[in-house]
Amino acid sequence: MELLPLQQRLVLRRVAENEISQCVDGRDPECGGKRDPLSPPGSRSAAWSEYFRSMFSVGLSESKKDKIEIGGVSADVLQQLVDYAYTSEVNITEENVRPLFEAADMLQFLGVRAHCEEFLHQRVSVETCLGIWALADRVSCARLADTAKSCALKKFEEVCATEEFLHLPGHLLQSYISDKGLLTKKEERILEVIMLWTRHAPEERQKYLKDLLKCVRFSRMDPDYLKTILKEDNVLAGVDGINAMMKIQPTHAEPRQILQKDILVHSGGKKSMRQAWRYIASTNIWMKLANLGKGRYGLGMAVLGEKLYVVGGTKNAHDRTLLSRECRIPDVEVYEKKRNNRSNWKLTEPLPLAVSNFGITACSGKLYVFGGITNEKLGATSHVQHYDPTAMHEMWAVEECWVSDRVSHLSACTVDTKIYLVGGRLNWVLGFNPDHCPWESPDEMLAETLAPWAHCSATVCGSDIYITGGKEQSYHLYGGPLPNRENFAIYSSVLQCEEQYHGIG
């Protein structure tokens, strides 16, 4: 029988009851000789494949034929499946995993399918996640699809720059850009990648464009940007009803989740003890949040997972005699976003040691609080307090020996899996690996300070730490005014023996 062009065919011959052999593109390993007589009798493929077991056991027409033709499977892949039926072994590589996965799914070789799934699960990355997601969708593998999609949601910019993005099926692109978990720098980027994807195959993809544009939050975009792009992009301007689509969206539509570094929340302060605000950089607006449960200043804030924590600080005390004792608070509040788009704060487990003016950061699933001013007569502390939200009982713990001296008015930053302390009375950057502390000393003298940096601010951008402001440290905390000194520096978090500061002092 002549095979169809461009289609590999498997021909299965029923040799005996439930006994089958293969002939792929005219190649039949049993045509020129029989298998090893030591091989166990019975149908190997039928035993390992639900597809063949059903074919030969429920009276289908194929069970009465000498030969059955099956298209869509290459000779090499089919040979591997038959070998698996005899040896229970399969050689999976980067080159063959995708066709092997699809063939195992179609012919219901469940063992091979599971091996392919695990192989791909371990190789999900920015470069591969979209292709793996599309493959998992074709074979209805929900676990693998969720893993691949999760990676794509967190790495939007990088993923959209890959070749696989241009080949993403339309229904998956719609699922991708409409997902609430998508992290992007600004809404305009969603529109730009839609048009990039459409232009890759305009005739084929024009039918998806209108539905994709419905996923764009036009009300969160700059009106001048929209006017400009409509003038410059004929494909977009030609979409039926595009002008109405841009205008009818409610202005109060929920904003897309913006990358963490594009969100600034301000809370507390001596004059706004309970107020909390969110700055949305993509639209350049401030959004008022619900008030904190307890007013405070000298507090710390950090993001852990998808929750915002406000930690410690000093309560409002009108009697100046109370300023040096019992005015630091241990309260920890967590910001939660409700389904009705309203926000709320709730109390969680308090600090073991009430502090203010400390360094705080999140690293490897925990919050870390370094030093700070306490209610004790000695003022500052050298203790480190860390918070584990997954702990069954006490979520806060206190450690000593991380920092050799009492510290306050410093900043803590996380780069990858390491914590860096700057500011306060430190003379250099301190680096920690939380998994090794307190058993290992911090990496001292990573870079010396170039200017006074007590009360400075520090944040991470890329792999660098940016430090602004600062003044001479004084231990007469509430004494007379101290001279301020401007300071701007960058510390590279790449651990080297040489100094890593650059900038002006």
Secondary structure, 3 states (H helix, E strand, C coil): CCCCCCCCEEEEEEEECCEEEEEECCECCCCCCCCCCCCCCCCHHHHHCHHHHHHHHCCCHHHHCCEEEEECCCHHHHHHHHHHHHHCCCCCCCCCHHHHHHHHHHCCCHHHHHHHHHHHHCCCCCCCHHHHHHHHHHCCCHHHHHHHHHHHHHCHHHHHCCHHHHCCCHHHHHHHHHCCCCCECCCHHHHHHHHHHHHHCHHHHHHHHHHHHCCCCHHHCCHHHHHHHHHHCHHHHCCCCHHHHHHCCCCCCCCCCECHHHEEEEECCCCCCCCEEEEECCCCEEEECCCCCCCCECCEEEEECCEEEEECCECCCCCHHHCCCCCECCCEEEEEECCCCCEEEEEECCCCCCCECCEEEEECCEEEEECCECCCCCCEECCEEEECCCCCCCCEEEECCCCCCCECCEEEEEECCEEEEEECCCCECEEECCCCCCCCCCECCCCECCCCCECCEEEEECCEEEEECCECCCCCCCCCCCCECCCEEEEECCCCCCCCEEEEC
